[in-house]
Amino acid sequence: MDLMNILFIAPFLDMADAPVFLAEVVISGVLTGVMYSLVALGFVLIFKASGVFNFAQGAMVLFAALTLVGLMERGVPVWLALIGTAAVMVALAFVIERVMLRPLINQEGIILFMATIGLDFLLQGVGQIAWGSNVKVLNVGIPNKSFEVGGILLNEFDLFAALIAAVLVGVLAVFFQKTAIGRALRAVADDHQAALAVGIPLTTIWVIVWSVAGIVALVAGIMWGAKSGVQFSLSLIALKSLPVLILGGFTSIPGAIIGGLIIGVGEKIAEIYWGPAFGGAIEGWFAYMLALVFLLFRPQGLFGERIIERV
């Protein structure tokens, strides 16, 4: 009975007793989930268009943030540093396509996955050599003040990040569904050989999608770098995006956002209301346990495509 009370009764009583605090926890989780979603979007873009799980997406976020703050430290104005960093990420996409992807056309997915693991370590090493390994402060002028609405404490920076994520999702959804390039990206993901047979330039498509993923990585790097500093632990946020992808689906842009919100809200509520029963610090592993449950019952995710193989 004591265990039942601790796990199932007491937490819900606490929620009912302090609804304003519960609302604050939920909003905090939503805004944290948006930050996870920004990283997950990069995974979805590349997987959706090429069928490649890009293990190096976290390193791309770190590399973009390091490049931006490195340029700013050398006296480059913020707006010019943003343009310069975006150009670097596009150039990186060209290099990745020419050096890594082109020789591996029509290879097994596991080979491409292993190549992205190598790319992950390469980007981290190049970033450290070029910009140093010390923690850097990134300030691009985003307001970071807190204010209270109806007794709920909100932060301007978190709201700005949520707005940016919403705009990105809208733009990317239109790009994939309504443009000729978006349709070509989906065709390439379905079958490389068939796409080549109908005249879709595979190498050009890969450059485009990796460039877009690089720009998304830059946005995520700005948000995470401004929030917690530009440091090499930024590359590890890719691991936190895996549960987001499992919940939302590896091919769904809206799914990346919904999955991020579920993970963000879930881990905050779990830490506050169920954490004491487990000795605290469950926020770090709760997302993976939730993802495991989804894998058991809906492995394709909430918005993922169910794959049916005929034999």
GUVEXMI-217011 format. One line per 10 residues: number of its first residue (from 1); their letters; for each residue y negated, z negated, x negated of C-alpha. Coordinates in nm, 2 decimals. Layout:
! GUVEXMI-217011
NUM	a	Y Z X ~ ... $
***
This chain:
! GUVEXMI-217011
1	mdlmnilfia	0.00 0.00 0.00 ~ -0.24 -0.07 -0.29 ~ -0.17 0.27 -0.44 ~ -0.23 0.43 -0.10 ~ -0.56 0.25 -0.06 ~ -0.68 0.34 -0.41 ~ -0.59 0.71 -0.39 ~ -0.64 0.80 -0.02 ~ -0.84 0.54 0.16 ~ -1.10 0.39 -0.07 $
11	pfldmadapv	-1.25 0.72 -0.20 ~ -1.31 0.85 0.15 ~ -1.46 0.51 0.25 ~ -1.70 0.54 -0.05 ~ -1.80 0.88 0.06 ~ -1.87 0.77 0.41 ~ -2.07 0.47 0.29 ~ -2.30 0.67 0.07 ~ -2.35 1.02 0.22 ~ -2.67 1.09 0.02 $
21	flaevvisgv	-2.49 1.01 -0.31 ~ -2.20 1.23 -0.20 ~ -2.44 1.52 -0.13 ~ -2.59 1.47 -0.48 ~ -2.25 1.48 -0.64 ~ -2.16 1.80 -0.44 ~ -2.48 1.97 -0.54 ~ -2.43 1.87 -0.90 ~ -2.08 2.02 -0.88 ~ -2.21 2.34 -0.72 $
31	ltgvmyslva	-2.47 2.39 -1.00 ~ -2.21 2.32 -1.27 ~ -1.98 2.56 -1.11 ~ -2.24 2.83 -1.12 ~ -2.25 2.79 -1.50 ~ -1.88 2.83 -1.52 ~ -1.90 3.14 -1.30 ~ -2.14 3.31 -1.54 ~ -1.88 3.30 -1.81 ~ -1.60 3.40 -1.58 $
41	lgfvlifkas	-1.80 3.71 -1.47 ~ -1.76 3.85 -1.82 ~ -1.38 3.81 -1.80 ~ -1.37 3.98 -1.45 ~ -1.58 4.27 -1.56 ~ -1.36 4.37 -1.85 ~ -1.03 4.30 -1.68 ~ -1.14 4.48 -1.36 ~ -1.24 4.80 -1.55 ~ -0.98 4.81 -1.83 $
51	gvfnfaqgam	-0.70 4.58 -1.75 ~ -0.77 4.38 -2.07 ~ -0.79 4.00 -2.07 ~ -1.08 3.95 -2.31 ~ -1.00 3.62 -2.49 ~ -1.32 3.68 -2.70 ~ -1.56 3.64 -2.40 ~ -1.64 3.28 -2.50 ~ -1.72 3.40 -2.86 ~ -1.94 3.68 -2.71 $
61	vlfaaltlvg	-2.14 3.41 -2.52 ~ -2.18 3.22 -2.85 ~ -2.26 3.53 -3.05 ~ -2.53 3.63 -2.80 ~ -2.69 3.28 -2.80 ~ -2.68 3.26 -3.18 ~ -2.84 3.60 -3.21 ~ -3.12 3.51 -2.96 ~ -3.20 3.17 -3.11 ~ -3.18 3.32 -3.46 $
71	lmergvpvwl	-3.43 3.59 -3.39 ~ -3.66 3.33 -3.22 ~ -3.64 3.10 -3.53 ~ -3.77 3.39 -3.74 ~ -4.08 3.42 -3.53 ~ -3.98 3.70 -3.29 ~ -4.14 3.65 -2.94 ~ -3.90 3.54 -2.67 ~ -3.93 3.87 -2.47 ~ -3.87 4.08 -2.78 $
81	aligtaavmv	-3.58 3.86 -2.89 ~ -3.42 3.91 -2.55 ~ -3.45 4.28 -2.58 ~ -3.32 4.27 -2.94 ~ -3.03 4.06 -2.85 ~ -2.94 4.28 -2.56 ~ -2.95 4.58 -2.80 ~ -2.72 4.39 -3.04 ~ -2.47 4.33 -2.76 ~ -2.47 4.70 -2.66 $
91	alafviervm	-2.42 4.80 -3.02 ~ -2.13 4.55 -3.04 ~ -1.97 4.72 -2.74 ~ -1.99 5.06 -2.93 ~ -1.83 4.90 -3.24 ~ -1.55 4.73 -3.03 ~ -1.47 5.06 -2.86 ~ -1.47 5.26 -3.18 ~ -1.29 5.02 -3.41 ~ -1.06 4.82 -3.17 $
101	lrplinqegi	-1.01 4.99 -2.84 ~ -0.99 5.36 -2.92 ~ -0.69 5.32 -3.16 ~ -0.51 5.12 -2.89 ~ -0.54 5.36 -2.60 ~ -0.22 5.34 -2.38 ~ -0.08 5.05 -2.57 ~ 0.08 4.75 -2.39 ~ -0.16 4.49 -2.24 ~ -0.03 4.22 -2.48 $
111	ilfmatigld	-0.13 4.43 -2.78 ~ -0.49 4.45 -2.64 ~ -0.49 4.08 -2.56 ~ -0.39 4.00 -2.92 ~ -0.67 4.23 -3.05 ~ -0.92 4.03 -2.85 ~ -0.79 3.70 -3.00 ~ -0.87 3.86 -3.34 ~ -1.21 3.96 -3.21 ~ -1.28 3.60 -3.10 $
121	fllqgvgqia	-1.23 3.47 -3.46 ~ -1.43 3.76 -3.61 ~ -1.73 3.71 -3.38 ~ -1.74 3.33 -3.46 ~ -1.72 3.40 -3.83 ~ -1.99 3.67 -3.83 ~ -2.21 3.45 -3.62 ~ -2.17 3.16 -3.86 ~ -2.24 3.37 -4.16 ~ -2.54 3.54 -4.00 $
131	wgsnvkvlnv	-2.71 3.25 -3.83 ~ -2.56 2.93 -3.97 ~ -2.34 2.67 -3.81 ~ -2.58 2.39 -3.73 ~ -2.67 2.30 -3.37 ~ -2.98 2.50 -3.25 ~ -3.22 2.42 -2.97 ~ -3.28 2.72 -2.74 ~ -3.60 2.72 -2.54 ~ -3.69 3.03 -2.35 $
141	gipnksfevg	-3.94 2.87 -2.11 ~ -3.70 2.78 -1.83 ~ -3.84 2.46 -1.65 ~ -3.61 2.16 -1.68 ~ -3.78 1.90 -1.46 ~ -3.61 1.69 -1.20 ~ -3.74 1.63 -0.85 ~ -3.62 1.46 -0.53 ~ -3.56 1.61 -0.19 ~ -3.45 1.38 0.09 $
151	gillnefdlf	-3.33 1.13 -0.16 ~ -3.12 1.39 -0.35 ~ -3.21 1.44 -0.72 ~ -3.23 1.81 -0.81 ~ -3.31 1.99 -1.14 ~ -3.52 2.30 -1.17 ~ -3.31 2.44 -1.45 ~ -2.99 2.42 -1.25 ~ -3.15 2.59 -0.95 ~ -3.28 2.87 -1.18 $
161	aaliaavlvg	-2.93 2.92 -1.32 ~ -2.79 2.94 -0.96 ~ -3.05 3.20 -0.87 ~ -2.97 3.41 -1.18 ~ -2.60 3.40 -1.10 ~ -2.66 3.51 -0.74 ~ -2.87 3.80 -0.86 ~ -2.60 3.90 -1.11 ~ -2.33 3.89 -0.86 ~ -2.53 4.11 -0.62 $
171	vlavffqkta	-2.61 4.37 -0.88 ~ -2.26 4.38 -1.02 ~ -2.10 4.41 -0.67 ~ -2.33 4.71 -0.59 ~ -2.26 4.86 -0.93 ~ -1.88 4.85 -0.88 ~ -1.86 4.95 -0.52 ~ -2.15 5.20 -0.47 ~ -2.19 5.39 -0.79 ~ -1.99 5.67 -0.94 $
181	igralravad	-1.96 5.48 -1.27 ~ -1.82 5.18 -1.08 ~ -1.56 5.39 -0.92 ~ -1.47 5.55 -1.25 ~ -1.43 5.20 -1.40 ~ -1.18 5.11 -1.13 ~ -0.99 5.43 -1.19 ~ -0.96 5.36 -1.56 ~ -0.83 5.01 -1.49 ~ -0.56 5.15 -1.25 $
191	dhqaalavgi	-0.42 5.42 -1.49 ~ -0.56 5.53 -1.83 ~ -0.37 5.86 -1.84 ~ -0.45 5.96 -1.48 ~ -0.82 5.88 -1.54 ~ -0.82 6.11 -1.85 ~ -0.64 6.38 -1.65 ~ -0.92 6.40 -1.39 ~ -1.19 6.41 -1.66 ~ -1.31 6.05 -1.67 $
201	plttiwvivw	-1.42 5.98 -2.03 ~ -1.22 5.67 -2.12 ~ -1.41 5.58 -2.43 ~ -1.75 5.61 -2.25 ~ -1.63 5.39 -1.97 ~ -1.51 5.12 -2.21 ~ -1.85 5.12 -2.39 ~ -2.03 5.08 -2.05 ~ -1.81 4.79 -1.93 ~ -1.82 4.61 -2.26 $
211	svagivalva	-2.20 4.65 -2.28 ~ -2.23 4.51 -1.93 ~ -2.00 4.22 -2.02 ~ -2.22 4.17 -2.33 ~ -2.53 4.14 -2.12 ~ -2.36 3.89 -1.89 ~ -2.25 3.70 -2.20 ~ -2.62 3.69 -2.31 ~ -2.72 3.55 -1.97 ~ -2.45 3.28 -1.99 $
221	gimwgaksgv	-2.54 3.21 -2.35 ~ -2.91 3.15 -2.25 ~ -2.81 2.92 -1.97 ~ -2.55 2.72 -2.16 ~ -2.75 2.72 -2.49 ~ -3.07 2.60 -2.32 ~ -2.87 2.33 -2.14 ~ -2.65 2.19 -2.42 ~ -2.78 2.35 -2.74 ~ -2.64 2.65 -2.92 $
231	qfslslialk	-2.33 2.53 -3.11 ~ -1.99 2.66 -3.18 ~ -1.83 2.45 -2.90 ~ -1.99 2.71 -2.67 ~ -1.70 2.94 -2.74 ~ -1.47 2.68 -2.58 ~ -1.63 2.72 -2.24 ~ -1.41 3.02 -2.20 ~ -1.11 2.78 -2.16 ~ -1.29 2.62 -1.87 $
241	slpvlilggf	-1.33 2.96 -1.71 ~ -0.96 3.02 -1.69 ~ -0.91 2.79 -1.39 ~ -1.21 2.96 -1.23 ~ -1.03 3.30 -1.27 ~ -0.70 3.17 -1.15 ~ -0.87 3.04 -0.83 ~ -1.09 3.33 -0.76 ~ -0.88 3.62 -0.89 ~ -0.90 3.82 -1.21 $
251	tsipgaiigg	-1.04 4.13 -1.04 ~ -1.29 3.98 -0.80 ~ -1.66 3.94 -0.88 ~ -1.73 3.72 -0.57 ~ -1.41 3.54 -0.66 ~ -1.55 3.43 -0.99 ~ -1.84 3.27 -0.81 ~ -1.63 3.10 -0.54 ~ -1.38 2.98 -0.80 ~ -1.65 2.84 -1.01 $
261	liigvgekia	-1.80 2.65 -0.72 ~ -1.46 2.51 -0.62 ~ -1.39 2.39 -0.98 ~ -1.74 2.25 -1.03 ~ -1.75 2.06 -0.70 ~ -1.38 1.95 -0.73 ~ -1.41 1.81 -1.08 ~ -1.73 1.62 -1.00 ~ -1.59 1.46 -0.69 ~ -1.26 1.38 -0.86 $
271	eiywgpafgg	-1.43 1.21 -1.15 ~ -1.66 1.00 -0.94 ~ -1.42 0.90 -0.66 ~ -1.07 0.93 -0.81 ~ -1.15 0.88 -1.18 ~ -1.15 0.50 -1.18 ~ -0.79 0.50 -1.04 ~ -0.68 0.71 -1.35 ~ -0.88 0.52 -1.61 ~ -1.17 0.78 -1.60 $
281	aiegwfayml	-1.23 1.10 -1.78 ~ -1.03 1.32 -1.54 ~ -1.30 1.58 -1.52 ~ -1.17 1.74 -1.83 ~ -0.82 1.82 -1.69 ~ -0.87 1.82 -1.32 ~ -0.96 2.19 -1.31 ~ -0.63 2.29 -1.48 ~ -0.42 2.08 -1.24 ~ -0.60 2.25 -0.95 $
291	alvfllfrpq	-0.53 2.59 -1.11 ~ -0.16 2.50 -1.15 ~ -0.14 2.43 -0.77 ~ -0.29 2.77 -0.70 ~ -0.05 2.94 -0.93 ~ 0.24 2.79 -0.74 ~ 0.12 2.90 -0.40 ~ -0.12 3.19 -0.45 ~ -0.09 3.33 -0.81 ~ -0.32 3.62 -0.74 $
301	glfgeriier	-0.61 3.38 -0.65 ~ -0.82 3.37 -0.34 ~ -0.97 3.71 -0.37 ~ -0.73 3.87 -0.62 ~ -0.53 4.18 -0.53 ~ -0.16 4.13 -0.45 ~ 0.05 4.35 -0.68 ~ 0.36 4.50 -0.52 ~ 0.60 4.67 -0.76 ~ 0.86 4.90 -0.60 $
311	v	1.19 4.94 -0.78 $
***
